[in-house]
Structure formats: C-alpha cells, structure tokens
Amino acid sequence: MKTPMLERLRRSAARLLAFLMVLAACQAYAQRAADTAVMRQAGSRRFLLWKVASPTATVYLLGSVHVATPEFYPLPDAMESAFAASKVLAVEVNVKETDPTSVLGLAQEKGIYGESDSLSQHISKQTSDTLDNFCNKSGMPREMFEHLKPWLVAMTVTVFAVEQSGESPELGIDKHFMNEVRPTQRIDELESADYQMAVLSSGSDDEQQELLASTLKQAENAKESLQKMNEAYLAGDTSKIEQMLEEESGPKSFYKRLVEDRNVNMAAHVEDYLKGREQCFVVVGAGHLVGSKGIVKLLEGKGYHVERVTP
C-alpha cells in the first residue's frame, strides 16, 4: 500500500472510528441532523425516544444521530432527565475508550488488498467510472483508493460527504451523553469495535461492489437525500425512515447483517437490563429502533410494554 494513503488513513483514524463502527454509508446519511433553518421551526424538534418497563427496571431507548451541528442542542428536558436518573448509559461502542490506532489497524487488516490485488479487479467499469467522477469533483486522487476494498472505499466516501456537509461526530447525541456521564454512572457497550468492523467488511465481492455503487449514487444527490431524511427524522416518521434506509442500504443481504441481525443482539442486551434492577439509558442509531424488525418491535414481541415518549 502506498505511503500517502496510509498517512491519510492515519490522519483520519478518529473520524473513521466515529463512522465505520456505527453504520454503513446510507445510515450515516440517514442519521444526519437537520439544518439550522428547519431546526428553528417551532415544534420541529421531535426525537425518537421510547420507554420500556419491567417489574424491576426501566429502560429508555433513544434513536441517535451520530453526527450533528450545534443547532441540535439543547436537547429536551425530558430526555436529559431520563438520562440523569439512569445508572447505566449503553451505547453501540464507547468511542471515548477506543484507540483510533486500533481502528486503523482493523481497517488495514480487513479493508486493504495485497500487493498483487487492487480495487479495479473487483468493480465494474461503470462503478470505476463513477468513482473517477467523484474523485474529480471532490479533488481526491483516484489512486489513493486503488488498494482499498470496495466497502472501505464506500466508508471513506461517506466520511468525506459528511465532513463536507459541516456535520461533526463530536456533536452526535451518543457522544453528547458519553461526555455527560457522572462518576455514579457507567458506560456499557452493546457491541465491540472488532465486531462492527467484521460486519462492515463481511460482504462478498458482489455485495461490496453494490454497496460502493449505491454510496456513490447517494453522494451525487446527497443534498436532496439528506433533506428528505432530515424531514422524516424531525417529524418522528419511523415508517419513512425505515423505507429510506432499506432503499439506500445497498444489497438486501448486507442490510440484513448490518441492521436486522444486529437488532436481535441489541434487543437481547436490552432484555438483560430489563431483568435487572437498574434504570438504563440506551442510545443506538435511529435505524436500529424503527421498523417491523427494529428493537422496539422485537421487545414488544417478547411481551414488554414499550411506550413512545414525545418531548
């Protein structure tokens, strides 16, 4: 692998940590915070928050946006109060405790071809031409991608697109609550960085190429796509969010592993909390809570009463 690309990945390790470990390309777009004008409209700040109760414990489920702008804050009092009263903050991965160098190492291990292999040998001419066009428009050298596997190229394109939009992972809702944790509270991880990287890199050649093609297509119409998702998120329209996620998630088989299969594991963790005696505040990507196979429906299917909280 060429040194310039390695150095670029090294400089971007913290940003890759924020984006690679949480969602595929479409989800990073789907969970983007709304723009300033929309956020300032009266009554537009509706968040995805649910309350689940058992005889011994209460768990709050919050759909997170992993990147945001200052206009997203302050958060509603009801949300902050629920967090303050909780003993546990559960997140997908505790990025505050994860070494960016480790994430870079995982990306190199699972996302880089050997010396005799290259990206051009694994993608179609059409996808290659689209990538060339993206690089020309964004000012990124095409050769920097040649040693990367399609899934990692897709993630890098996503990171670039979100950065260009002015969003910051430092302002994400999950990061906000991690920064607010008091000594009497603890942070639990529902997953690990290794596991999430394994899922992201698990696609076959066909799946990875389809993911990259889908990501590049979204990048061409990012403004329109983001605006539609912003409107759905702010309106609390869970059906619309689910529809857009499925339409923009690339191959269905990859979406199942990336979202639906992980939902099952996360719901099991939430059920463990419900069997305990501590109030917990669970913050995961909004896409994991909505839909017929989201965490909310999975818990309802197990007999738990789940109540939507509208701040």
Summary of the structure (lengths in Angstrom):
residues: 311
radius of gyration: 19.2
end to end distance: 50.0
largest distance: 59.4
contacts: 1060
relative contact order: 0.22
helix: 57%
strand: 12%
